Amino acid sequence: MIDPSKIHLNPDKILVGELVAGLKKNQERYGYGSCPCRLAFGVKEKDADIVCPCVYRDADVEEFGNCYCALYVSEDVVNGVKKTRPIPERRPKNLQKGLAEDSV
Amino acid sequence: MQHVEGKSDKKITLYALSTCPWCRKVKTLLNELGVAYDFEDVDLLNEEEDAKTTKEILKWTSDLSFPLVIIDGKKVIQGFQEEEIRKELA
């Protein structure tokens, strides 16, 4: 597992600003800062795994170089060796809105 | 669903989240390309519309993931894949 000290904020300050604004909006409307790039249930217990930093962050940064929304990146991305890119959703299907049994 | 006017050679639908900068980048790209498209910010829908839209999205993809672009009811592009979108709409 990746050493958390090797996980960094994305050096793209404009992107980080937009992601933080999204987190703030979620904090205001849901009461918790869930991932701005995922559709939340609006119920804290159901979204506990996607409250930033999400539980998938470390594994995604380790495997792909960035987390799902790319707020967090690896040292390779910071050093310009690697670029951020869209990555597959690691959140299990049975926890996703519309797919979870008690969705909506 | 909101509509943006432009060249309408292809039918383009974008499912997005209002809080997601990558979704915003897709909108900016589509605007730059001057194509017509329909879009929905799914997080702004009420519960009933949300359930209906989520169901529609899951006809196209196995994960609830944004941004999602559907071109002519067959090509599905997940994530801000700039080159792929440009290529499809060239």
N, CA and C atoms of all chains as a GROMACS GRO file, in nm:
protein
  582
    1MET      N    1   0.085  -0.121   0.000
    1MET     CA    2   0.000   0.000   0.000
    1MET      C    3   0.088   0.125   0.000
    2ILE      N    4   0.043   0.225  -0.073
    2ILE     CA    5   0.121   0.347  -0.090
    2ILE      C    6   0.139   0.422   0.043
    3ASP      N    7   0.257   0.477   0.060
    3ASP     CA    8   0.286   0.558   0.179
    3ASP      C    9   0.209   0.690   0.166
    4PRO      N   10   0.117   0.720   0.259
    4PRO     CA   11   0.036   0.842   0.247
    4PRO      C   12   0.119   0.971   0.230
    5SER      N   13   0.244   0.968   0.278
    5SER     CA   14   0.328   1.088   0.263
    5SER      C   15   0.369   1.109   0.117
    6LYS      N   16   0.342   1.007   0.033
    6LYS     CA   17   0.376   1.017  -0.110
    6LYS      C   18   0.254   1.059  -0.193
    7ILE      N   19   0.146   1.092  -0.124
    7ILE     CA   20   0.026   1.140  -0.193
    7ILE      C   21   0.020   1.292  -0.177
    8HIS      N   22  -0.002   1.362  -0.290
    8HIS     CA   23   0.004   1.508  -0.289
    8HIS      C   24  -0.122   1.569  -0.349
    9LEU      N   25  -0.143   1.699  -0.319
    9LEU     CA   26  -0.250   1.771  -0.385
    9LEU      C   27  -0.208   1.791  -0.531
   10ASN      N   28  -0.304   1.790  -0.620
   10ASN     CA   29  -0.276   1.812  -0.761
   10ASN      C   30  -0.211   1.951  -0.779
   11PRO      N   31  -0.098   1.959  -0.851
   11PRO     CA   32  -0.035   2.091  -0.869
   11PRO      C   33  -0.115   2.187  -0.956
   12ASP      N   34  -0.221   2.135  -1.024
   12ASP     CA   35  -0.308   2.221  -1.106
   12ASP      C   36  -0.400   2.300  -1.012
   13LYS      N   37  -0.359   2.421  -0.982
   13LYS     CA   38  -0.430   2.500  -0.879
   13LYS      C   39  -0.572   2.537  -0.921
   14ILE      N   40  -0.593   2.557  -1.051
   14ILE     CA   41  -0.728   2.593  -1.099
   14ILE      C   42  -0.822   2.475  -1.074
   15LEU      N   43  -0.776   2.355  -1.112
   15LEU     CA   44  -0.857   2.234  -1.092
   15LEU      C   45  -0.886   2.214  -0.943
   16VAL      N   46  -0.782   2.229  -0.860
   16VAL     CA   47  -0.801   2.211  -0.716
   16VAL      C   48  -0.905   2.310  -0.664
   17GLY      N   49  -0.899   2.434  -0.710
   17GLY     CA   50  -0.996   2.536  -0.669
   17GLY      C   51  -1.138   2.494  -0.704
   18GLU      N   52  -1.155   2.438  -0.824
   18GLU     CA   53  -1.289   2.395  -0.868
   18GLU      C   54  -1.337   2.276  -0.786
   19LEU      N   55  -1.246   2.182  -0.758
   19LEU     CA   56  -1.283   2.064  -0.679
   19LEU      C   57  -1.320   2.105  -0.536
   20VAL      N   58  -1.245   2.198  -0.480
   20VAL     CA   59  -1.273   2.244  -0.344
   20VAL      C   60  -1.409   2.317  -0.340
   21ALA      N   61  -1.439   2.392  -0.446
   21ALA     CA   62  -1.570   2.459  -0.453
   21ALA      C   63  -1.682   2.355  -0.458
   22GLY      N   64  -1.659   2.245  -0.531
   22GLY     CA   65  -1.756   2.135  -0.538
   22GLY      C   66  -1.773   2.068  -0.402
   23LEU      N   67  -1.663   2.048  -0.333
   23LEU     CA   68  -1.668   1.988  -0.199
   23LEU      C   69  -1.746   2.078  -0.103
   24LYS      N   70  -1.723   2.208  -0.116
   24LYS     CA   71  -1.791   2.305  -0.029
   24LYS      C   72  -1.942   2.302  -0.055
   25LYS      N   73  -1.978   2.292  -0.182
   25LYS     CA   74  -2.121   2.287  -0.218
   25LYS      C   75  -2.185   2.162  -0.156
   26ASN      N   76  -2.113   2.050  -0.165
   26ASN     CA   77  -2.168   1.926  -0.107
   26ASN      C   78  -2.177   1.937   0.045
   27GLN      N   79  -2.076   1.999   0.106
   27GLN     CA   80  -2.078   2.020   0.251
   27GLN      C   81  -2.203   2.100   0.290
   28GLU      N   82  -2.233   2.202   0.209
   28GLU     CA   83  -2.348   2.288   0.239
   28GLU      C   84  -2.481   2.217   0.216
   29ARG      N   85  -2.492   2.142   0.105
   29ARG     CA   86  -2.624   2.083   0.076
   29ARG      C   87  -2.647   1.947   0.142
   30TYR      N   88  -2.539   1.872   0.168
   30TYR     CA   89  -2.556   1.739   0.228
   30TYR      C   90  -2.514   1.735   0.376
   31GLY      N   91  -2.427   1.830   0.413
   31GLY     CA   92  -2.376   1.828   0.550
   31GLY      C   93  -2.244   1.754   0.562
   32TYR      N   94  -2.190   1.711   0.450
   32TYR     CA   95  -2.058   1.645   0.448
   32TYR      C   96  -1.996   1.663   0.309
   33GLY      N   97  -1.863   1.664   0.306
   33GLY     CA   98  -1.793   1.693   0.180
   33GLY      C   99  -1.768   1.568   0.098
   34SER      N  100  -1.873   1.523   0.028
   34SER     CA  101  -1.854   1.404  -0.056
   34SER      C  102  -1.787   1.444  -0.187
   35CYS      N  103  -1.729   1.344  -0.252
   35CYS     CA  104  -1.655   1.362  -0.378
   35CYS      C  105  -1.739   1.443  -0.478
   36PRO      N  106  -1.685   1.553  -0.529
   36PRO     CA  107  -1.762   1.636  -0.623
   36PRO      C  108  -1.785   1.568  -0.759
   37CYS      N  109  -1.716   1.457  -0.783
   37CYS     CA  110  -1.727   1.389  -0.912
   37CYS      C  111  -1.812   1.262  -0.904
   38ARG      N  112  -1.879   1.244  -0.791
   38ARG     CA  113  -1.966   1.127  -0.776
   38ARG      C  114  -2.106   1.172  -0.733
   39LEU      N  115  -2.206   1.096  -0.776
   39LEU     CA  116  -2.344   1.128  -0.738
   39LEU      C  117  -2.370   1.073  -0.598
   40ALA      N  118  -2.397   1.164  -0.504
   40ALA     CA  119  -2.417   1.123  -0.365
   40ALA      C  120  -2.563   1.088  -0.339
   41PHE      N  121  -2.585   1.008  -0.237
   41PHE     CA  122  -2.721   0.976  -0.193
   41PHE      C  123  -2.780   1.095  -0.115
   42GLY      N  124  -2.691   1.170  -0.050
   42GLY     CA  125  -2.740   1.277   0.037
   42GLY      C  126  -2.768   1.225   0.177
   43VAL      N  127  -2.728   1.102   0.203
   43VAL     CA  128  -2.744   1.039   0.335
   43VAL      C  129  -2.604   0.997   0.378
   44LYS      N  130  -2.558   1.055   0.488
   44LYS     CA  131  -2.418   1.038   0.526
   44LYS      C  132  -2.373   0.891   0.536
   45GLU      N  133  -2.459   0.808   0.595
   45GLU     CA  134  -2.421   0.667   0.615
   45GLU      C  135  -2.395   0.597   0.481
   46LYS      N  136  -2.473   0.636   0.380
   46LYS     CA  137  -2.459   0.570   0.249
   46LYS      C  138  -2.342   0.627   0.168
   47ASP      N  139  -2.296   0.744   0.210
   47ASP     CA  140  -2.188   0.809   0.135
   47ASP      C  141  -2.057   0.814   0.214
   48ALA      N  142  -2.052   0.742   0.326
   48ALA     CA  143  -1.934   0.749   0.412
   48ALA      C  144  -1.805   0.718   0.335
   49ASP      N  145  -1.815   0.626   0.238
   49ASP     CA  146  -1.695   0.585   0.163
   49ASP      C  147  -1.646   0.691   0.064
   50ILE      N  148  -1.735   0.786   0.027
   50ILE     CA  149  -1.692   0.887  -0.072
   50ILE      C  150  -1.677   1.026  -0.012
   51VAL      N  151  -1.672   1.034   0.122
   51VAL     CA  152  -1.640   1.162   0.185
   51VAL      C  153  -1.490   1.182   0.166
   52CYS      N  154  -1.453   1.298   0.115
   52CYS     CA  155  -1.314   1.326   0.078
   52CYS      C  156  -1.224   1.340   0.201
   53PRO      N  157  -1.106   1.276   0.205
   53PRO     CA  158  -1.053   1.187   0.102
   53PRO      C  159  -1.124   1.052   0.106
   54CYS      N  160  -1.168   1.004  -0.009
   54CYS     CA  161  -1.248   0.881  -0.015
   54CYS      C  162  -1.163   0.759   0.020
   55VAL      N  163  -1.231   0.651   0.053
   55VAL     CA  164  -1.158   0.530   0.095
   55VAL      C  165  -1.084   0.465  -0.023
   56TYR      N  166  -1.114   0.509  -0.143
   56TYR     CA  167  -1.051   0.450  -0.263
   56TYR      C  168  -0.928   0.528  -0.308
   57ARG      N  169  -0.903   0.643  -0.241
   57ARG     CA  170  -0.796   0.733  -0.285
   57ARG      C  171  -0.658   0.665  -0.293
   58ASP      N  172  -0.616   0.603  -0.185
   58ASP     CA  173  -0.480   0.549  -0.181
   58ASP      C  174  -0.458   0.445  -0.290
   59ALA      N  175  -0.555   0.354  -0.306
   59ALA     CA  176  -0.542   0.248  -0.406
   59ALA      C  177  -0.540   0.308  -0.547
   60ASP      N  178  -0.623   0.411  -0.570
   60ASP     CA  179  -0.627   0.473  -0.703
   60ASP      C  180  -0.500   0.551  -0.734
   61VAL      N  181  -0.451   0.625  -0.635
   61VAL     CA  182  -0.326   0.700  -0.658
   61VAL      C  183  -0.213   0.602  -0.684
   62GLU      N  184  -0.212   0.493  -0.609
   62GLU     CA  185  -0.106   0.393  -0.627
   62GLU      C  186  -0.114   0.328  -0.765
   63GLU      N  187  -0.235   0.290  -0.807
   63GLU     CA  188  -0.249   0.219  -0.935
   63GLU      C  189  -0.244   0.312  -1.057
   64PHE      N  190  -0.312   0.427  -1.046
   64PHE     CA  191  -0.327   0.512  -1.166
   64PHE      C  192  -0.249   0.645  -1.160
   65GLY      N  193  -0.207   0.686  -1.042
   65GLY     CA  194  -0.136   0.814  -1.032
   65GLY      C  195  -0.227   0.928  -0.989
   66ASN      N  196  -0.358   0.904  -0.989
   66ASN     CA  197  -0.451   1.005  -0.935
   66ASN      C  198  -0.574   0.937  -0.877
   67CYS      N  199  -0.640   1.009  -0.786
   67CYS     CA  200  -0.765   0.956  -0.732
   67CYS      C  201  -0.875   0.982  -0.834
   68TYR      N  202  -0.997   0.941  -0.804
   68TYR     CA  203  -1.108   0.946  -0.900
   68TYR      C  204  -1.132   1.087  -0.956
   69CYS      N  205  -1.128   1.188  -0.869
   69CYS     CA  206  -1.153   1.326  -0.916
   69CYS      C  207  -1.023   1.399  -0.948
   70ALA      N  208  -0.910   1.338  -0.912
   70ALA     CA  209  -0.775   1.392  -0.937
   70ALA      C  210  -0.738   1.508  -0.844
   71LEU      N  211  -0.806   1.517  -0.729
   71LEU     CA  212  -0.762   1.614  -0.629
   71LEU      C  213  -0.626   1.572  -0.574
   72TYR      N  214  -0.610   1.440  -0.558
   72TYR     CA  215  -0.485   1.385  -0.506
   72TYR      C  216  -0.410   1.310  -0.616
   73VAL      N  217  -0.278   1.328  -0.614
   73VAL     CA  218  -0.196   1.264  -0.718
   73VAL      C  219  -0.069   1.204  -0.658
   74SER      N  220   0.000   1.126  -0.740
   74SER     CA  221   0.124   1.064  -0.698
   74SER      C  222   0.243   1.159  -0.718
   75GLU      N  223   0.357   1.119  -0.668
   75GLU     CA  224   0.479   1.201  -0.687
   75GLU      C  225   0.514   1.211  -0.834
   76ASP      N  226   0.487   1.104  -0.910
   76ASP     CA  227   0.517   1.106  -1.054
   76ASP      C  228   0.439   1.217  -1.125
   77VAL      N  229   0.317   1.238  -1.083
   77VAL     CA  230   0.235   1.344  -1.145
   77VAL      C  231   0.292   1.481  -1.105
   78VAL      N  232   0.326   1.496  -0.976
   78VAL     CA  233   0.384   1.622  -0.929
   78VAL      C  234   0.513   1.653  -1.004
   79ASN      N  235   0.592   1.548  -1.030
   79ASN     CA  236   0.720   1.567  -1.098
   79ASN      C  237   0.708   1.574  -1.250
   80GLY      N  238   0.586   1.563  -1.302
   80GLY     CA  239   0.565   1.574  -1.446
   80GLY      C  240   0.600   1.449  -1.525
   81VAL      N  241   0.626   1.339  -1.455
   81VAL     CA  242   0.659   1.213  -1.522
   81VAL      C  243   0.532   1.147  -1.576
   82LYS      N  244   0.423   1.171  -1.507
   82LYS     CA  245   0.295   1.109  -1.540
   82LYS      C  246   0.186   1.215  -1.546
   83LYS      N  247   0.084   1.190  -1.629
   83LYS     CA  248  -0.028   1.285  -1.636
   83LYS      C  249  -0.150   1.227  -1.569
   84THR      N  250  -0.239   1.314  -1.521
   84THR     CA  251  -0.364   1.264  -1.465
   84THR      C  252  -0.453   1.218  -1.582
   85ARG      N  253  -0.545   1.128  -1.551
   85ARG     CA  254  -0.637   1.079  -1.655
   85ARG      C  255  -0.764   1.025  -1.589
   86PRO      N  256  -0.871   1.014  -1.669
   86PRO     CA  257  -0.992   0.955  -1.611
   86PRO      C  258  -0.965   0.809  -1.574
   87ILE      N  259  -1.011   0.768  -1.459
   87ILE     CA  260  -0.986   0.631  -1.414
   87ILE      C  261  -1.119   0.559  -1.387
   88PRO      N  262  -1.116   0.427  -1.386
   88PRO     CA  263  -1.241   0.353  -1.360
   88PRO      C  264  -1.292   0.377  -1.218
   89GLU      N  265  -1.422   0.363  -1.200
   89GLU     CA  266  -1.485   0.378  -1.068
   89GLU      C  267  -1.452   0.256  -0.983
   90ARG      N  268  -1.388   0.279  -0.868
   90ARG     CA  269  -1.353   0.168  -0.779
   90ARG      C  270  -1.464   0.143  -0.676
   91ARG      N  271  -1.554   0.240  -0.660
   91ARG     CA  272  -1.663   0.222  -0.562
   91ARG      C  273  -1.745   0.102  -0.607
   92PRO      N  274  -1.765   0.005  -0.517
   92PRO     CA  275  -1.841  -0.114  -0.558
   92PRO      C  276  -1.981  -0.078  -0.608
   93LYS      N  277  -2.028  -0.154  -0.707
   93LYS     CA  278  -2.159  -0.125  -0.767
   93LYS      C  279  -2.271  -0.123  -0.663
   94ASN      N  280  -2.261  -0.212  -0.564
   94ASN     CA  281  -2.371  -0.219  -0.466
   94ASN      C  282  -2.372  -0.101  -0.369
   95LEU      N  283  -2.276  -0.009  -0.384
   95LEU     CA  284  -2.277   0.114  -0.304
   95LEU      C  285  -2.312   0.236  -0.388
   96GLN      N  286  -2.327   0.216  -0.521
   96GLN     CA  287  -2.356   0.328  -0.610
   96GLN      C  288  -2.505   0.356  -0.620
   97LYS      N  289  -2.538   0.485  -0.632
   97LYS     CA  290  -2.678   0.523  -0.646
   97LYS      C  291  -2.736   0.462  -0.773
   98GLY      N  292  -2.855   0.409  -0.764
   98GLY     CA  293  -2.916   0.346  -0.881
   98GLY      C  294  -2.884   0.198  -0.890
   99LEU      N  295  -2.777   0.158  -0.823
   99LEU     CA  296  -2.736   0.016  -0.827
   99LEU      C  297  -2.750  -0.049  -0.690
  100ALA      N  298  -2.742   0.034  -0.585
  100ALA     CA  299  -2.760  -0.020  -0.450
  100ALA      C  300  -2.906  -0.064  -0.437
  101GLU      N  301  -2.930  -0.167  -0.358
  101GLU     CA  302  -3.067  -0.221  -0.347
  101GLU      C  303  -3.169  -0.120  -0.298
  102ASP      N  304  -3.125  -0.038  -0.202
  102ASP     CA  305  -3.220   0.060  -0.148
  102ASP      C  306  -3.190   0.200  -0.204
  103SER      N  307  -3.163   0.204  -0.335
  103SER     CA  308  -3.128   0.331  -0.400
  103SER      C  309  -3.240   0.433  -0.393
  104VAL      N  310  -3.198   0.559  -0.404
  104VAL     CA  311  -3.284   0.678  -0.407
  104VAL      C  312  -3.368   0.694  -0.282
  105MET      N  313  -3.378   1.805  -1.907
  105MET     CA  314  -3.265   1.811  -2.001
  105MET      C  315  -3.254   1.952  -2.060
  106GLN      N  316  -3.137   2.008  -2.057
  106GLN     CA  317  -3.118   2.141  -2.115
  106GLN      C  318  -3.053   2.129  -2.252
  107HIS      N  319  -3.089   2.221  -2.341
  107HIS     CA  320  -3.037   2.212  -2.477
  107HIS      C  321  -2.943   2.328  -2.507
  108VAL      N  322  -2.832   2.297  -2.573
  108VAL     CA  323  -2.739   2.400  -2.619
  108VAL      C  324  -2.739   2.396  -2.771
  109GLU      N  325  -2.764   2.510  -2.832
  109GLU     CA  326  -2.771   2.517  -2.979
  109GLU      C  327  -2.633   2.504  -3.042
  110GLY      N  328  -2.631   2.455  -3.166
  110GLY     CA  329  -2.506   2.444  -3.240
  110GLY      C  330  -2.525   2.356  -3.361
  111LYS      N  331  -2.413   2.312  -3.421
  111LYS     CA  332  -2.421   2.220  -3.535
  111LYS      C  333  -2.488   2.092  -3.488
  112SER      N  334  -2.584   2.045  -3.568
  112SER     CA  335  -2.659   1.930  -3.517
  112SER      C  336  -2.648   1.807  -3.607
  113ASP      N  337  -2.528   1.779  -3.657
  113ASP     CA  338  -2.507   1.660  -3.740
  113ASP      C  339  -2.525   1.533  -3.657
  114LYS      N  340  -2.487   1.543  -3.530
  114LYS     CA  341  -2.496   1.425  -3.444
  114LYS      C  342  -2.576   1.459  -3.320
  115LYS      N  343  -2.644   1.356  -3.268
  115LYS     CA  344  -2.722   1.378  -3.145
  115LYS      C  345  -2.631   1.348  -3.025
  116ILE      N  346  -2.606   1.451  -2.946
  116ILE     CA  347  -2.513   1.436  -2.834
  116ILE      C  348  -2.586   1.460  -2.702
  117THR      N  349  -2.570   1.366  -2.610
  117THR     CA  350  -2.627   1.381  -2.476
  117THR      C  351  -2.514   1.373  -2.375
  118LEU      N  352  -2.514   1.467  -2.282
  118LEU     CA  353  -2.412   1.468  -2.176
  118LEU      C  354  -2.481   1.458  -2.040
  119TYR      N  355  -2.441   1.359  -1.963
  119TYR     CA  356  -2.485   1.349  -1.823
  119TYR      C  357  -2.370   1.397  -1.737
  120ALA      N  358  -2.399   1.493  -1.650
  120ALA     CA  359  -2.292   1.559  -1.575
  120ALA      C  360  -2.332   1.583  -1.430
  121LEU      N  361  -2.237   1.632  -1.352
  121LEU     CA  362  -2.264   1.677  -1.215
  121LEU      C  363  -2.223   1.824  -1.207
  122SER      N  364  -2.302   1.906  -1.140
  122SER     CA  365  -2.274   2.050  -1.136
  122SER      C  366  -2.146   2.082  -1.060
  123THR      N  367  -2.104   1.989  -0.974
  123THR     CA  368  -1.986   2.012  -0.890
  123THR      C  369  -1.856   1.958  -0.951
  124CYS      N  370  -1.866   1.894  -1.067
  124CYS     CA  371  -1.752   1.821  -1.122
  124CYS      C  372  -1.679   1.901  -1.231
  125PRO      N  373  -1.553   1.939  -1.206
  125PRO     CA  374  -1.480   2.018  -1.306
  125PRO      C  375  -1.456   1.944  -1.438
  126TRP      N  376  -1.448   1.810  -1.431
  126TRP     CA  377  -1.426   1.732  -1.554
  126TRP      C  378  -1.551   1.738  -1.642
  127CYS      N  379  -1.667   1.741  -1.578
  127CYS     CA  380  -1.793   1.755  -1.653
  127CYS      C  381  -1.796   1.893  -1.719
  128ARG      N  382  -1.749   1.993  -1.645
  128ARG     CA  383  -1.744   2.130  -1.697
  128ARG      C  384  -1.650   2.138  -1.817
  129LYS      N  385  -1.541   2.063  -1.810
  129LYS     CA  386  -1.445   2.062  -1.922
  129LYS      C  387  -1.510   2.004  -2.048
  130VAL      N  388  -1.595   1.903  -2.030
  130VAL     CA  389  -1.664   1.846  -2.146
  130VAL      C  390  -1.758   1.950  -2.207
  131LYS      N  391  -1.832   2.022  -2.121
  131LYS     CA  392  -1.922   2.127  -2.171
  131LYS      C  393  -1.842   2.232  -2.247
  132THR      N  394  -1.730   2.274  -2.190
  132THR     CA  395  -1.646   2.376  -2.254
  132THR      C  396  -1.598   2.326  -2.390
  133LEU      N  397  -1.559   2.200  -2.397
  133LEU     CA  398  -1.510   2.142  -2.523
  133LEU      C  399  -1.623   2.138  -2.627
  134LEU      N  400  -1.741   2.093  -2.584
  134LEU     CA  401  -1.854   2.086  -2.678
  134LEU      C  402  -1.890   2.226  -2.727
  135ASN      N  403  -1.884   2.323  -2.637
  135ASN     CA  404  -1.912   2.462  -2.676
  135ASN      C  405  -1.808   2.510  -2.776
  136GLU      N  406  -1.683   2.477  -2.749
  136GLU     CA  407  -1.573   2.516  -2.840
  136GLU      C  408  -1.592   2.454  -2.979
  137LEU      N  409  -1.639   2.330  -2.980
  137LEU     CA  410  -1.660   2.260  -3.108
  137LEU      C  411  -1.787   2.310  -3.179
  138GLY      N  412  -1.868   2.384  -3.106
  138GLY     CA  413  -1.987   2.444  -3.167
  138GLY      C  414  -2.096   2.345  -3.204
  139VAL      N  415  -2.102   2.235  -3.131
  139VAL     CA  416  -2.203   2.134  -3.161
  139VAL      C  417  -2.326   2.151  -3.070
  140ALA      N  418  -2.440   2.109  -3.121
  140ALA     CA  419  -2.561   2.112  -3.039
  140ALA      C  420  -2.556   1.991  -2.944
  141TYR      N  421  -2.603   2.011  -2.822
  141TYR     CA  422  -2.610   1.896  -2.730
  141TYR      C  423  -2.715   1.920  -2.622
  142ASP      N  424  -2.759   1.809  -2.565
  142ASP     CA  425  -2.848   1.814  -2.450
  142ASP      C  426  -2.767   1.773  -2.328
  143PHE      N  427  -2.791   1.837  -2.216
  143PHE     CA  428  -2.719   1.793  -2.096
  143PHE      C  429  -2.808   1.797  -1.973
  144GLU      N  430  -2.770   1.716  -1.877
  144GLU     CA  431  -2.841   1.711  -1.749
  144GLU      C  432  -2.738   1.713  -1.637
  145ASP      N  433  -2.752   1.807  -1.544
  145ASP     CA  434  -2.672   1.803  -1.422
  145ASP      C  435  -2.750   1.717  -1.323
  146VAL      N  436  -2.713   1.592  -1.313
  146VAL     CA  437  -2.795   1.493  -1.243
  146VAL      C  438  -2.811   1.523  -1.093
  147ASP      N  439  -2.708   1.585  -1.034
  147ASP     CA  440  -2.716   1.614  -0.890
  147ASP      C  441  -2.816   1.725  -0.857
  148LEU      N  442  -2.864   1.796  -0.959
  148LEU     CA  443  -2.959   1.905  -0.934
  148LEU      C  444  -3.104   1.861  -0.951
  149LEU      N  445  -3.124   1.735  -0.988
  149LEU     CA  446  -3.259   1.685  -1.011
  149LEU      C  447  -3.330   1.651  -0.880
  150ASN      N  448  -3.464   1.652  -0.884
  150ASN     CA  449  -3.536   1.607  -0.765
  150ASN      C  450  -3.533   1.454  -0.762
  151GLU      N  451  -3.578   1.396  -0.654
  151GLU     CA  452  -3.563   1.250  -0.635
  151GLU      C  453  -3.623   1.166  -0.748
  152GLU      N  454  -3.742   1.208  -0.790
  152GLU     CA  455  -3.812   1.131  -0.894
  152GLU      C  456  -3.736   1.136  -1.028
  153GLU      N  457  -3.694   1.259  -1.066
  153GLU     CA  458  -3.620   1.276  -1.191
  153GLU      C  459  -3.485   1.206  -1.183
  154ASP      N  460  -3.425   1.215  -1.067
  154ASP     CA  461  -3.295   1.154  -1.043
  154ASP      C  462  -3.303   1.002  -1.065
  155ALA      N  463  -3.405   0.939  -1.009
  155ALA     CA  464  -3.421   0.794  -1.022
  155ALA      C  465  -3.438   0.756  -1.169
  156LYS      N  466  -3.519   0.834  -1.241
  156LYS     CA  467  -3.546   0.807  -1.382
  156LYS      C  468  -3.417   0.823  -1.465
  157THR      N  469  -3.344   0.932  -1.437
  157THR     CA  470  -3.222   0.961  -1.513
  157THR      C  471  -3.112   0.859  -1.483
  158THR      N  472  -3.101   0.823  -1.356
  158THR     CA  473  -3.001   0.724  -1.317
  158THR      C  474  -3.026   0.591  -1.389
  159LYS      N  475  -3.153   0.555  -1.399
  159LYS     CA  476  -3.192   0.433  -1.468
  159LYS      C  477  -3.152   0.441  -1.616
  160GLU      N  478  -3.176   0.557  -1.676
  160GLU     CA  479  -3.141   0.579  -1.816
  160GLU      C  480  -2.989   0.566  -1.836
  161ILE      N  481  -2.913   0.628  -1.745
  161ILE     CA  482  -2.767   0.624  -1.754
  161ILE      C  483  -2.716   0.480  -1.748
  162LEU      N  484  -2.779   0.402  -1.659
  162LEU     CA  485  -2.732   0.265  -1.639
  162LEU      C  486  -2.767   0.172  -1.756
  163LYS      N  487  -2.843   0.225  -1.854
  163LYS     CA  488  -2.865   0.147  -1.976
  163LYS      C  489  -2.738   0.154  -2.062
  164TRP      N  490  -2.660   0.260  -2.039
  164TRP     CA  491  -2.542   0.284  -2.122
  164TRP      C  492  -2.413   0.238  -2.059
  165THR      N  493  -2.411   0.232  -1.928
  165THR     CA  494  -2.286   0.203  -1.858
  165THR      C  495  -2.314   0.119  -1.734
  166SER      N  496  -2.214   0.041  -1.694
  166SER     CA  497  -2.237  -0.045  -1.578
  166SER      C  498  -2.202   0.025  -1.447
  167ASP      N  499  -2.130   0.138  -1.455
  167ASP     CA  500  -2.100   0.215  -1.334
  167ASP      C  501  -2.162   0.352  -1.345
  168LEU      N  502  -2.209   0.405  -1.233
  168LEU     CA  503  -2.266   0.540  -1.234
  168LEU      C  504  -2.148   0.637  -1.229
  169SER      N  505  -2.106   0.682  -1.346
  169SER     CA  506  -1.982   0.759  -1.355
  169SER      C  507  -2.002   0.880  -1.446
  170PHE      N  508  -1.945   0.994  -1.404
  170PHE     CA  509  -1.962   1.120  -1.478
  170PHE      C  510  -1.826   1.180  -1.512
  171PRO      N  511  -1.817   1.257  -1.620
  171PRO     CA  512  -1.916   1.285  -1.722
  171PRO      C  513  -1.940   1.164  -1.812
  172LEU      N  514  -2.059   1.160  -1.871
  172LEU     CA  515  -2.093   1.053  -1.964
  172LEU      C  516  -2.149   1.117  -2.091
  173VAL      N  517  -2.084   1.090  -2.204
  173VAL     CA  518  -2.128   1.145  -2.332
  173VAL      C  519  -2.180   1.032  -2.419
  174ILE      N  520  -2.298   1.052  -2.477
  174ILE     CA  521  -2.354   0.952  -2.568
  174ILE      C  522  -2.376   1.019  -2.703
  175ILE      N  523  -2.317   0.959  -2.807
  175ILE     CA  524  -2.326   1.018  -2.940
  175ILE      C  525  -2.408   0.928  -3.032
  176ASP      N  526  -2.513   0.986  -3.089
  176ASP     CA  527  -2.601   0.915  -3.182
  176ASP      C  528  -2.654   0.784  -3.126
  177GLY      N  529  -2.673   0.780  -2.996
  177GLY     CA  530  -2.732   0.662  -2.934
  177GLY      C  531  -2.650   0.536  -2.944
  178LYS      N  532  -2.520   0.550  -2.975
  178LYS     CA  533  -2.438   0.428  -2.980
  178LYS      C  534  -2.297   0.445  -2.921
  179LYS      N  535  -2.234   0.558  -2.943
  179LYS     CA  536  -2.099   0.577  -2.891
  179LYS      C  537  -2.105   0.633  -2.749
  180VAL      N  538  -2.042   0.562  -2.656
  180VAL     CA  539  -2.044   0.603  -2.516
  180VAL      C  540  -1.903   0.642  -2.472
  181ILE      N  541  -1.888   0.764  -2.421
  181ILE     CA  542  -1.756   0.809  -2.375
  181ILE      C  543  -1.767   0.850  -2.229
  182GLN      N  544  -1.692   0.779  -2.144
  182GLN     CA  545  -1.695   0.808  -2.000
  182GLN      C  546  -1.570   0.883  -1.960
  183GLY      N  547  -1.587   0.989  -1.883
  183GLY     CA  548  -1.472   1.067  -1.839
  183GLY      C  549  -1.438   1.175  -1.941
  184PHE      N  550  -1.354   1.269  -1.902
  184PHE     CA  551  -1.313   1.376  -1.994
  184PHE      C  552  -1.204   1.322  -2.086
  185GLN      N  553  -1.249   1.257  -2.193
  185GLN     CA  554  -1.157   1.198  -2.292
  185GLN      C  555  -1.151   1.295  -2.409
  186GLU      N  556  -1.069   1.399  -2.394
  186GLU     CA  557  -1.070   1.508  -2.491
  186GLU      C  558  -1.043   1.461  -2.635
  187GLU      N  559  -0.937   1.384  -2.650
  187GLU     CA  560  -0.901   1.341  -2.787
  187GLU      C  561  -1.011   1.259  -2.851
  188GLU      N  562  -1.069   1.168  -2.772
  188GLU     CA  563  -1.174   1.082  -2.825
  188GLU      C  564  -1.298   1.163  -2.865
  189ILE      N  565  -1.333   1.260  -2.782
  189ILE     CA  566  -1.450   1.343  -2.813
  189ILE      C  567  -1.423   1.424  -2.940
  190ARG      N  568  -1.304   1.482  -2.948
  190ARG     CA  569  -1.268   1.561  -3.068
  190ARG      C  570  -1.274   1.474  -3.193
  191LYS      N  571  -1.221   1.353  -3.181
  191LYS     CA  572  -1.216   1.261  -3.296
  191LYS      C  573  -1.358   1.224  -3.341
  192GLU      N  574  -1.442   1.193  -3.245
  192GLU     CA  575  -1.580   1.154  -3.277
  192GLU      C  576  -1.660   1.266  -3.342
  193LEU      N  577  -1.628   1.389  -3.302
  193LEU     CA  578  -1.708   1.502  -3.349
  193LEU      C  579  -1.639   1.584  -3.458
  194ALA      N  580  -1.527   1.534  -3.507
  194ALA     CA  581  -1.451   1.607  -3.611
  194ALA      C  582  -1.531   1.611  -3.741
   0.00000   0.00000   0.00000
